[in-house]
Amino acid sequence: MTEKEYNECVNLYADNVYRFILKNLRHEEDARDVVQTAFEKMWRNREEVDNTKCKSYLFTVAYHQMIDHIRKVKRINLKEDFSDDKRIQHMPAQNLRKTLEEALSRLSDIQRSLVMLKDYEGYSYEEIGRITGLNESQVKVYLHRARIQMKNYLVKLENVI
C-alpha cells in the first residue's frame, strides 16, 4: 500500500470505522482513540496490507482494538471495586432501621400502606381490602409486588453498606 492509497483509505473509511466503534463503545473519546490506533497500525503495516482489502483490514484491526479497550476498562473497574474504602463493616441496628425506612420510602403510597397494614399491623388480606377499598386479590398482588421491590432494594450491597 502506498502513501496515496493509505490516504484514500483514510478518506473513504474513517467515518464508517468511527461510527462502528462509537456505536459499540458509546464513548466518543475512547472511540477516537481506538480508530486512531487502528489507522496507526495500518500505517505501520502498510507494506503488508493489500490496498483492495484495506477496508476489511481496518475494520478488523479496529474491532480487535475495541475488544482490547473493553477488557482494559473492565480490569480497571474491577480493581476499583475492590478498593479498601468499600469493605463491609458491621452496621449498628440504627442503620438497619434507616435502610429499611429508605426501602419503604421507595414504594408507592398504596404499596407502603399495604406493607404497613399487613407486616407491621398484622391485618388480614380481607381486612386490608376493606380498609383500602381494594378487593382481596388486588391486595395480594400489590403486596407481592411491593415485597419484591423492597427485596431488590435491600439485597443490593451498596444500599446496605
C-alpha positions in Angstrom: 0.0 0.0 0.0 1.4 3.4 -1.0 1.1 6.6 0.9 -1.5 7.8 -1.6 -3.6 4.6 -1.2 -3.4 4.9 2.6 -4.7 8.4 2.4 -7.5 7.3 0.2 -8.4 4.6 2.6 -8.4 7.1 5.5 -10.7 9.4 3.5 -13.1 6.6 2.4 -13.4 4.7 5.7 -12.6 6.9 8.7 -16.2 7.9 9.3 -17.5 4.4 8.9 -15.0 2.9 11.3 -15.6 5.7 13.8 -19.3 5.2 13.7 -19.0 1.4 14.1 -16.7 1.8 17.1 -18.7 4.6 18.7 -21.9 2.6 18.4 -20.3 -0.2 20.4 -18.3 1.8 22.9 -20.8 4.7 23.4 -17.9 7.0 24.4 -16.6 9.5 21.8 -13.0 9.9 23.1 -12.5 6.2 23.5 -13.8 5.6 20.0 -11.5 8.2 18.6 -8.5 6.6 20.4 -9.4 3.1 19.1 -9.9 4.4 15.5 -6.6 6.3 15.6 -4.8 3.3 16.9 -6.3 1.2 14.1 -5.1 3.7 11.4 -1.7 3.8 13.1 -1.4 0.0 12.9 -2.4 0.1 9.3 0.2 2.7 8.6 2.9 0.7 10.3 2.0 -2.4 8.4 1.2 -0.7 5.0 3.7 -2.8 3.1 1.8 -6.0 4.1 -1.7 -4.6 3.5 -3.3 -5.2 0.2 -5.0 -1.9 -1.0 -8.0 -3.8 -2.2 -8.6 -5.3 1.3 -7.8 -2.1 3.3 -11.4 -1.7 4.4 -11.6 -5.2 5.9 -8.2 -4.9 7.4 -9.1 -1.6 9.0 -12.4 -2.8 10.5 -10.7 -6.0 11.8 -7.9 -4.1 13.5 -10.4 -1.5 14.9 -12.6 -4.3 16.2 -9.7 -6.0 18.0 -8.5 -2.7 19.4 -12.1 -2.1 20.7 -12.1 -5.5 22.4 -8.8 -4.8 24.0 -10.0 -1.5 25.2 -13.1 -3.0 26.7 -11.1 -5.6 28.5 -8.7 -3.0 29.9 -11.6 -0.9 31.2 -13.2 -3.9 32.8 -9.9 -4.7 34.6 -9.6 -1.1 35.8 -13.2 -1.0 37.1 -12.7 -4.4 38.8 -9.7 -3.1 40.7 -11.6 0.0 41.8 -14.5 -2.2 43.0 -12.1 -3.9 45.4 -10.6 -0.8 46.9 -10.2 -0.6 50.7 -12.9 2.1 51.2 -15.7 -0.3 50.1 -15.1 -3.1 52.6 -18.1 -4.3 54.5 -18.3 -3.2 58.1 -20.7 -4.2 60.8 -23.7 -1.9 60.9 -25.4 -0.8 64.0 -29.2 -1.6 64.3 -30.0 2.1 63.8 -28.5 2.0 60.3 -30.5 -1.1 59.5 -33.7 0.7 60.5 -32.7 3.6 58.3 -32.1 1.3 55.4 -35.5 -0.4 55.9 -37.2 3.0 56.0 -35.4 4.0 52.8 -36.7 0.8 51.1 -40.2 1.6 52.3 -40.0 5.2 51.1 -39.3 4.0 47.6 -42.6 2.3 47.4 -45.8 3.9 46.1 -48.3 5.2 48.6 -50.6 2.3 48.2 -47.8 -0.3 48.4 -46.3 1.3 51.5 -49.8 1.3 53.1 -50.3 -2.3 52.3 -46.9 -3.4 53.7 -47.5 -1.4 56.9 -51.0 -2.8 57.4 -50.0 -6.4 56.7 -46.5 -6.7 58.1 -46.5 -4.2 60.9 -50.1 -4.1 62.0 -50.9 -7.7 61.2 -54.3 -7.2 59.4 -55.6 -10.0 57.2 -56.0 -9.6 53.4 -59.7 -9.2 53.8 -59.4 -6.5 56.5 -56.8 -4.6 54.4 -59.2 -4.8 51.4 -62.0 -3.2 53.5 -59.6 -0.5 54.8 -58.2 0.4 51.4 -61.2 -0.3 49.2 -59.3 -2.9 47.2 -60.5 -6.5 46.6 -58.6 -9.3 48.3 -56.8 -10.4 45.1 -55.6 -6.8 44.4 -54.2 -6.6 47.9 -52.3 -9.8 47.4 -50.9 -8.7 44.1 -49.9 -5.2 45.2 -48.4 -6.5 48.4 -46.4 -9.1 46.5 -45.0 -6.5 44.1 -44.1 -4.2 47.0 -42.2 -7.0 48.8 -40.3 -7.8 45.6 -39.4 -4.2 45.1 -38.2 -3.9 48.7 -36.2 -7.2 48.4 -34.5 -6.0 45.3 -33.5 -2.8 47.1 -32.3 -4.5 50.3 -30.2 -7.1 48.6 -28.0 -4.6 46.8 -24.8 -4.3 48.7 -24.4 -0.6 48.1 -27.8 0.1 49.8 -26.9 -1.9 52.9 -23.4 -0.6 53.4 
